[in-house]
Amino acid sequence: MFENKEEIYTIKDGYTHAGKFHSDDVFATAFLKILNPDIEIHRTFSAPEETTGVVYDIGLGQFDHHQKDRRVRENGVPYAAFGLLWEALGTLVMSEEAAIKFDEDFIQGLDLSDNTGCEHEIAFAIADFNPAWNEEKDQDEAFFEAVEFAKGMLERRFKKIAAGEEAYSIVKEELASQDEGIEVFELQHDVPWKGAVKDTNIKYVIYKSNRGGYNVQCVPSDEDKDVLKKALPEEWRGKTQQELEEITKVEGFRFCHNSGFLCATETLEGARKVADLALNY
């Protein structure tokens, strides 16, 4: 439909199915409203034959998925309307790499639920906006309430993703000034860092704690985020500050998490000493 994806900014009308709604048509509508707040959405039982608007989840066109030859992703997850629209327009709100990941992490579950009826908590939450059989409420009014809910969810997700991409650039810039092969990294900015350091040799990251002092945190493995490259010593875990200071001779070593992924010190110098001890333990 789109020769140029930027056309969506000026399209005046959108058409989707009427009656009971689901997470697919709701999130597809919410996404279109984010891209083009002025688009007017029409809920109908048949798509117009001749229209310059965007038709989705109805009409057996580019953004419908009810036909026999519906498209399926390489991993076997079938597309629904939201996924099809995202494939065409997702890079208008984030980078191509981030758009692919958002499809994997968020959209595919909704698409699968819409196509197969499998359980999905967000799909259930959207379905609850449909009026109950004994509730006197207009179906379209309920639909647009659900759209506003979904729109807020997407906007918050997009904002978090944009912030994450900015943080990634900041950390990568900091890393560029470090010696190659370092195993302890002192973060200068209070930003998320895991994505930027996971493919490096870094095992511990030191950063200011929002509780005061400094944290030393272990970096997850490249292959499995639940596995640490080098966990903190078992001997330190869950000990009191007095015990930690006696074991390590590091004054102000106040906490080590029982799982061995994080510890805290009162000073930067203490954090450096603890990281060095852990590295060579």
Secondary structure as the mmCIF struct_conf table of DSSP 4:
data_model
#
loop_
_struct_conf.conf_type_id
_struct_conf.id
_struct_conf.beg_label_comp_id
_struct_conf.beg_label_asym_id
_struct_conf.beg_label_seq_id
_struct_conf.end_label_comp_id
_struct_conf.end_label_asym_id
_struct_conf.end_label_seq_id
BEND BEND1 GLU A 3 ASN A 4
HELX_RH_3T_P HELX_RH_3T_P1 LYS A 5 TYR A 9
TURN_TY1_P TURN_TY1_P1 THR A 10 THR A 10
STRN STRN1 ASP A 13 HIS A 17
BEND BEND2 GLY A 19 LYS A 20
HELX_RH_AL_P HELX_RH_AL_P1 SER A 23 LEU A 35
TURN_TY1_P TURN_TY1_P2 PRO A 37 ASP A 38
HELX_LH_PP_P HELX_LH_PP_P1 ILE A 39 ILE A 39
STRN STRN2 GLU A 40 THR A 44
BEND BEND3 PHE A 45 SER A 46
BEND BEND4 GLU A 49 GLU A 50
BEND BEND5 THR A 52 GLY A 53
STRN STRN3 VAL A 54 VAL A 55
STRN STRN4 TYR A 56 TYR A 56
BEND BEND6 ASP A 57 ILE A 58
TURN_TY1_P TURN_TY1_P3 GLY A 59 LEU A 60
BEND BEND7 GLY A 61 GLY A 61
TURN_TY1_P TURN_TY1_P4 GLN A 62 GLN A 62
STRN STRN5 PHE A 63 PHE A 63
BEND BEND8 GLN A 67 GLN A 67
TURN_TY1_P TURN_TY1_P5 LYS A 68 ASP A 69
STRN STRN6 VAL A 72 VAL A 72
TURN_TY1_P TURN_TY1_P6 GLU A 74 ASN A 75
BEND BEND9 GLY A 76 GLY A 76
HELX_LH_PP_P HELX_LH_PP_P2 VAL A 77 VAL A 77
STRN STRN7 PRO A 78 PRO A 78
HELX_LH_PP_P HELX_LH_PP_P3 TYR A 79 TYR A 79
HELX_RH_AL_P HELX_RH_AL_P2 ALA A 81 LEU A 89
HELX_RH_3T_P HELX_RH_3T_P2 GLY A 90 LEU A 92
TURN_TY1_P TURN_TY1_P7 VAL A 93 VAL A 93
BEND BEND10 MET A 94 MET A 94
HELX_RH_AL_P HELX_RH_AL_P3 GLU A 96 PHE A 102
HELX_RH_PI_P HELX_RH_PI_P1 ASP A 103 ILE A 107
HELX_RH_AL_P HELX_RH_AL_P4 GLN A 108 THR A 116
HELX_RH_AL_P HELX_RH_AL_P5 GLU A 121 ALA A 127
TURN_TY1_P TURN_TY1_P8 ASP A 128 PHE A 129
BEND BEND11 ASN A 130 ASN A 130
HELX_LH_PP_P HELX_LH_PP_P4 PRO A 131 ALA A 132
TURN_TY1_P TURN_TY1_P9 TRP A 133 ASN A 134
HELX_RH_AL_P HELX_RH_AL_P6 GLN A 139 ALA A 176
TURN_TY1_P TURN_TY1_P10 SER A 177 SER A 177
BEND BEND12 GLN A 178 GLN A 178
HELX_LH_PP_P HELX_LH_PP_P5 ASP A 179 ASP A 179
TURN_TY1_P TURN_TY1_P11 GLU A 180 GLY A 181
BEND BEND13 GLU A 183 GLU A 183
STRN STRN8 VAL A 184 GLU A 186
BEND BEND14 HIS A 189 HIS A 189
BEND BEND15 VAL A 191 VAL A 191
HELX_RH_AL_P HELX_RH_AL_P7 LYS A 194 VAL A 197
TURN_TY1_P TURN_TY1_P12 LYS A 198 ASP A 199
BEND BEND16 THR A 200 ASN A 201
STRN STRN9 TYR A 204 LYS A 208
TURN_TY1_P TURN_TY1_P13 ASN A 210 ARG A 211
BEND BEND17 GLY A 212 GLY A 213
STRN STRN10 TYR A 214 CYS A 218
HELX_LH_PP_P HELX_LH_PP_P6 VAL A 219 VAL A 219
STRN STRN11 PRO A 220 PRO A 220
HELX_LH_PP_P HELX_LH_PP_P7 SER A 221 SER A 221
BEND BEND18 ASP A 222 GLU A 223
TURN_TY1_P TURN_TY1_P14 LYS A 225 ASP A 226
BEND BEND19 VAL A 227 VAL A 227
STRN STRN12 LEU A 228 LEU A 228
BEND BEND20 LYS A 229 LYS A 230
HELX_LH_PP_P HELX_LH_PP_P8 ALA A 231 PRO A 233
HELX_RH_3T_P HELX_RH_3T_P3 GLU A 234 TRP A 236
TURN_TY1_P TURN_TY1_P15 ARG A 237 GLY A 238
HELX_RH_AL_P HELX_RH_AL_P8 GLN A 241 THR A 248
TURN_TY1_P TURN_TY1_P16 GLU A 251 GLY A 252
STRN STRN13 PHE A 253 CYS A 256
TURN_TY1_P TURN_TY1_P17 ASN A 258 SER A 259
BEND BEND21 GLY A 260 PHE A 261
STRN STRN14 LEU A 262 THR A 265
BEND BEND22 GLU A 266 THR A 267
HELX_RH_AL_P HELX_RH_AL_P9 LEU A 268 LEU A 279
TURN_TY1_P TURN_TY1_P18 ASN A 280 ASN A 280
#
